Amino acid sequence: MPQDPPRPAPVVRLDDLSLAPQVHGERFAAAMAAIAGPLGAAHLGARLVEVPPGKAAWPFHAHHANDELFVILSGTGELRFGEERHAVAAGMVAVCAAGGAETAHQLIATGETPLRYVAVSSMREPDVMEYPDSGKITVFAGAAPGGDKARRRLAASFRAEDAVDYWQGEEG
């Protein structure tokens, strides 16, 4: 009788995680490591994120399907949230619920040391992300944002201004 593969231990030390860098242009940089998936979670996402001073990990965005929670471990930063800005520092938690432009969010490292936090997500798919600064929309199906890219059946980004009428291209 075949045996199930061994389950991963349900505990990990954050300092033992190997961070993978992500850089895009002058504004975006981060190093990150998945936490929840490697420990066996299928419906909860979590990753450790370190953002260098003056940078953000991702563009200002809103999720239409996923809630996110950020636990600030060290450093200082600013949370852009809708039209508001909030200072964040070690020991604080920020919650960014699913919604539209009013819940768009971005964490920016503002101090002289990296902003280090754990990002937690509900991992619902499909998800639609809205990017108010650039007017883009992104759609993911098959795997939620932050999930296994190999499982994605659809991943598309486009400008909202390029939208077409629902019936365009359909023969009557």
C-alpha positions as CSV (number, residue, x, y, z in Angstrom):
1,M,0.0,0.0,0.0
2,P,1.5,3.4,-1.0
3,Q,2.3,5.8,1.8
4,D,1.4,9.4,1.8
5,P,4.5,11.7,1.5
6,P,5.7,13.0,4.8
7,R,4.0,16.2,6.0
8,P,6.2,19.2,6.5
9,A,6.7,20.4,10.1
10,P,4.1,23.1,10.9
11,V,6.7,25.5,12.3
12,V,9.5,27.5,10.7
13,R,11.9,30.1,12.0
14,L,11.6,33.3,9.8
15,D,15.4,33.7,10.1
16,D,15.9,30.2,8.5
17,L,14.0,31.2,5.3
18,S,15.9,31.8,2.1
19,L,14.9,35.1,0.6
20,A,14.6,35.4,-3.2
21,P,15.2,38.9,-4.7
22,Q,12.7,40.7,-7.0
23,V,13.7,44.0,-8.6
24,H,11.9,46.1,-11.2
25,G,13.3,49.5,-12.2
26,E,14.2,52.1,-9.7
27,R,11.0,52.0,-7.5
28,F,10.4,48.3,-6.8
29,A,12.6,45.9,-4.9
30,A,12.1,43.2,-2.3
31,A,13.4,39.9,-1.1
32,M,10.8,37.3,-0.1
33,A,10.2,33.7,1.0
34,A,7.0,31.7,1.0
35,I,5.8,30.5,4.4
36,A,2.3,29.0,4.2
37,G,2.5,27.0,1.0
38,P,5.7,25.1,1.9
39,L,4.2,24.3,5.3
40,G,1.1,22.7,3.7
41,A,-1.5,25.5,3.5
42,A,-3.7,25.4,0.5
43,H,-6.1,28.2,1.2
44,L,-3.9,30.6,3.1
45,G,-0.9,32.5,1.7
46,A,1.9,34.0,3.7
47,R,5.3,35.2,2.9
48,L,8.2,37.0,4.5
49,V,9.0,40.3,2.7
50,E,12.0,42.6,3.1
51,V,11.8,45.9,1.3
52,P,15.0,48.1,1.0
53,P,14.7,51.8,2.1
54,G,12.9,54.0,-0.4
55,K,11.4,51.0,-2.3
56,A,8.1,49.2,-2.6
57,A,7.7,45.5,-3.3
58,W,4.7,45.9,-5.7
59,P,2.7,48.7,-7.4
60,F,-0.3,50.3,-5.7
61,H,-3.1,47.8,-6.2
62,A,-6.4,46.4,-5.0
63,H,-7.6,42.8,-5.0
64,H,-11.3,42.2,-5.8
65,A,-11.3,38.7,-4.3
66,N,-8.5,38.6,-1.7
67,D,-8.1,40.1,1.8
68,E,-4.5,40.8,2.9
69,L,-3.0,41.4,6.3
70,F,0.5,42.7,7.0
71,V,2.4,42.1,10.3
72,I,5.3,44.6,10.5
73,L,8.3,43.0,12.1
74,S,11.0,45.7,11.8
75,G,11.7,48.9,10.0
76,T,9.4,51.8,9.3
77,G,7.2,52.5,6.3
78,E,4.2,54.0,4.9
79,L,1.0,52.2,3.9
80,R,-0.8,53.9,1.0
81,F,-4.4,52.8,1.4
82,G,-7.0,54.3,-1.0
83,E,-6.5,58.0,-0.8
84,E,-4.9,57.8,2.7
85,R,-1.4,57.3,4.0
86,H,-0.5,55.7,7.3
87,A,2.8,55.3,9.1
88,V,3.7,51.7,10.0
89,A,6.4,50.4,12.2
90,A,7.4,47.2,14.1
91,G,4.6,45.8,16.1
92,M,1.8,47.1,13.9
93,V,-0.7,45.2,11.8
94,A,-2.4,46.5,8.7
95,V,-5.5,44.9,7.1
96,C,-6.4,45.6,3.5
97,A,-9.8,44.1,2.6
98,A,-10.8,43.1,-0.9
99,G,-12.5,45.9,-2.8
100,G,-11.8,48.5,-5.5
101,A,-9.7,51.6,-5.6
102,E,-10.8,52.6,-2.1
103,T,-8.9,49.6,-0.7
104,A,-5.9,49.8,-3.1
105,H,-2.7,49.5,-1.0
106,Q,1.1,49.6,-1.1
107,L,3.8,49.4,1.6
108,I,6.8,51.6,1.0
109,A,10.0,51.4,3.2
110,T,10.6,54.9,4.5
111,G,13.3,54.4,7.1
112,E,17.1,53.8,6.9
113,T,16.7,50.1,7.3
114,P,14.7,47.5,5.4
115,L,10.9,47.2,6.1
116,R,10.4,43.6,7.1
117,Y,6.9,42.1,7.3
118,V,4.8,39.0,6.9
119,A,2.1,39.3,4.2
120,V,-0.9,37.1,4.7
121,S,-3.6,36.5,2.0
122,S,-6.8,34.6,1.7
123,M,-5.7,33.0,-1.6
124,R,-9.0,33.1,-3.4
125,E,-9.0,32.5,-7.2
126,P,-9.9,33.8,-9.6
127,D,-8.8,37.3,-8.6
128,V,-9.0,40.6,-10.4
129,M,-6.4,43.3,-9.4
130,E,-6.8,46.9,-10.1
131,Y,-3.9,49.3,-10.4
132,P,-5.1,52.9,-9.9
133,D,-1.7,54.6,-10.6
134,S,-1.3,53.0,-14.0
135,G,-4.9,52.2,-15.0
136,K,-4.2,48.5,-15.4
137,I,-6.3,45.4,-14.6
138,T,-4.8,41.9,-14.0
139,V,-6.8,38.7,-13.9
140,F,-5.5,35.4,-12.5
141,A,-7.4,32.1,-12.6
142,G,-6.1,28.7,-11.6
143,A,-3.9,30.0,-8.8
144,A,-4.3,33.1,-6.6
145,P,-1.8,35.9,-6.7
146,G,1.3,34.7,-4.9
147,G,0.3,31.1,-5.7
148,D,1.8,28.4,-7.9
149,K,2.3,30.1,-11.3
150,A,2.4,26.7,-13.0
151,R,-1.2,26.1,-12.0
152,R,-2.4,29.3,-13.6
153,R,-4.9,28.8,-16.5
154,L,-5.2,32.5,-17.1
155,A,-2.9,35.4,-16.3
156,A,-3.6,38.6,-18.2
157,S,-2.8,42.3,-17.6
158,F,-4.3,45.1,-19.7
159,R,-5.2,48.8,-19.5
160,A,-8.8,49.4,-18.5
161,E,-9.1,51.9,-21.3
162,D,-8.6,49.1,-23.8
163,A,-11.8,47.4,-22.7
164,V,-14.2,46.4,-25.5
165,D,-18.0,46.0,-25.5
166,Y,-19.1,42.5,-24.3
167,W,-20.5,41.7,-27.8
168,Q,-17.6,43.0,-29.8
169,G,-16.3,40.3,-32.2
170,E,-19.3,38.0,-31.7
171,E,-21.3,37.1,-34.7
172,G,-25.0,37.4,-34.4
